[in-house]
Amino acid sequence: MLQLQVLRDESAKIIDGLAKRYFKDAAEIVSKVLEKDKAKRALQTQIQEEETKLNGESKRVGDLMKAGKQDEATSLRNQIAQSKETAKDNNEKLKALDKELTDLLYKIPNVPAAIVPAGKTPEENKVEYEHGTIPTLHEGALPHWELIKKYDIIDFDLGIKIAGAGFPVYKGKGAKLQRALINFFLSDADKAGYIEMQPPIVVNEASGYGTGQLPDKEGQMYFINEDGLYLIPTAEVPITNLYRDVMVNEADLPIKNAGYTPCFRREAGSWGAHVRGLNRLHQFDKVEIVQITKAENSYQTLEEMSLHVQDLLEKLELPYRKLLLCGGDMGFNSAMTYDFEVFSAAQQRWLEVSSVSNFETFQANRLKLRYKNKEGKTQLLHTLNGSALALPRIVAAILENNQTPEGIKIPKVLVPFTGFEWIM
């Protein structure tokens, strides 16, 4: 959520920045925010003045009683009672105004960083870096949804039987490959100084609002109605919410956490060949990295986190490219995002496997996540997160790119974790 003071001071700059996202309602919503804010502050001033007047009049009642002027005291008491009813009504109006203002603020996405290119579609993203050689497959090579049947390592039909489409069952070496990837990703995060967390995989409404999944993405999350809980779409949500309403000690910065969780996404409206097999699931595994840092360090941190992802992909020997997302293709909360895509040789296309984002103060403002600087001034922190990595499309690329007539060769870095070199 954007800071109200920044909206007051830099409204024109924010509207111009949101143009990169092609957010057509920016001027209208910002204008409404400023209008509601002005009304709220005027009402707050009125309430404060009325409270001061009431305190003075209450004291005067006592003075009148002491002076034996009971009729005047009674009349003043009646006036005070009426003023208190008015004050009660004004406080209710203030609550309503505050909610209207907050609801409007929730509708405004983050302002893209200066470096972010304008654009509406993925085709307008900027390729920053490309690494690796796209493999040439043998004749008769198969896409991963055929390979998993051939080697009996992932079963979608069993998943449909027990849960529904998009909930695969991993079997034998398929399950071991999953576990190996999770352990490899966590091991590398540990070496990079991330403290491992194992958070809940459900969150309450406050947590959803804290990291910006609510009210923007409630339709994409599974909701447990009886308990008011949401299945998490990513470990970013519970891990970042560990620091909700926290005043962080400056000496503890930067905070670096990593965590493995299953992730749940309804993916409503997704269909077609591009989502076949592992390309899009309702439940999948992911290792997430999260950092919380001071404003002046956050963009250096973003580069550090993106290099961590690049290192993982290079160790897995997967051809990949790094994209700087344009304004219209970024997530609602992000100020700047790098996407990483690996090349699927059997599908002959790029598959997104990671997003690494800097949210600046957007989440921290909702979370009330702050620290006091050396001058004793309270400052909002910057939050960042990245997939390191999401498993389904990584598994798809490993299976497809490493297939041979004899079987599927496991990347060398994973062999100590899998205990086998081939799926045959």
NORKAWO-V508400 format. One record per pair of residues at least 24 apart in sequence whose C-alpha atoms are under 7 Angstrom apart, sorted by the first residue. I is the first residue (numbers start at 1). GAP is how many residues later the second one is. Records with the same first field share a line. If there is no record, write none. Layout:
I = GAP, GAP
//
This chain:
1 = 104, 105, 361, 362, 364, 365
2 = 103, 108, 360
3 = 362
8 = 26
14 = 97
17 = 94, 95
18 = 93, 94
20 = 98, 99, 307, 308
21 = 97, 98, 99, 306, 307
22 = 98, 306
29 = 75
33 = 68, 71
36 = 61, 65
37 = 64
40 = 54, 57
43 = 51
47 = 40, 43
54 = 26
109 = 223, 224
110 = 222, 223, 224, 225, 252
111 = 224
112 = 215, 223, 224
113 = 222, 223
116 = 209, 210, 211, 220
117 = 209, 210
118 = 208, 209
119 = 207, 208, 209
120 = 207, 208, 209
121 = 207, 208
122 = 207
124 = 202
125 = 198, 199, 200, 201
126 = 197, 198, 199
127 = 195, 196, 197
128 = 194, 195, 196
129 = 192, 193
130 = 190, 191, 192
131 = 188, 189, 190
132 = 186, 187, 188
133 = 186
134 = 185, 209, 211
135 = 210, 266
138 = 266
141 = 205
142 = 204, 258
143 = 203, 204, 257
144 = 252, 255, 256
145 = 132
151 = 273
166 = 115, 116, 117
167 = 114, 115, 116
176 = 242
177 = 241
180 = 234, 237, 238
182 = 105
184 = 230
185 = 102, 203, 204
186 = 101
189 = 69
193 = 63
194 = 62, 63, 64
195 = 61, 62, 63
196 = 61, 62, 63
197 = 60, 61, 62
198 = 61, 62
199 = 39, 40
200 = 38
201 = 30, 31, 60
202 = 27, 28, 29, 30
203 = 26, 27, 28, 29, 35
204 = 24, 25, 26
205 = 24
207 = 30, 34
210 = 31, 153, 156, 157
211 = 26, 152
212 = 121, 151
220 = 45, 46, 47, 48
221 = 43, 44, 45
222 = 43, 44
231 = 33
232 = 31, 32
233 = 30, 31, 32
234 = 29
235 = 24, 26, 53
236 = 52, 54, 149
243 = 126
244 = 123, 124, 125
245 = 122, 123, 124
246 = 122, 123, 124
247 = 122, 123, 124
248 = 122, 123
249 = 122
250 = 121, 122, 123
253 = 40
254 = 37, 38, 39
255 = 36, 37, 38
256 = 34, 35, 36
257 = 32, 33, 34
258 = 29, 30, 31, 32
259 = 28, 29, 30
260 = 26, 27, 28
261 = 24, 25, 26
262 = 24
278 = 114, 115, 118
279 = 113, 114
284 = 108
285 = 105, 106
286 = 101, 103, 104, 105
287 = 100, 101, 102, 103
288 = 98, 99, 100, 101
289 = 96, 97, 98, 99
290 = 94, 95, 96
291 = 92, 93, 94
292 = 89, 90, 91, 92
293 = 88, 89, 90
294 = 87, 88
295 = 86, 87
298 = 84
302 = 55, 56
306 = 50
309 = 79
315 = 98
316 = 95, 97
317 = 94
318 = 24
319 = 24
333 = 26, 29
334 = 24, 25
335 = 24, 25
343 = 54
344 = 53, 56, 57
345 = 55, 56
346 = 54
351 = 42
353 = 36, 37, 40, 41
354 = 32, 33, 34, 35, 36
355 = 31, 32
356 = 29, 30, 31
357 = 27, 28, 29
358 = 25, 26, 27
359 = 24, 25
//
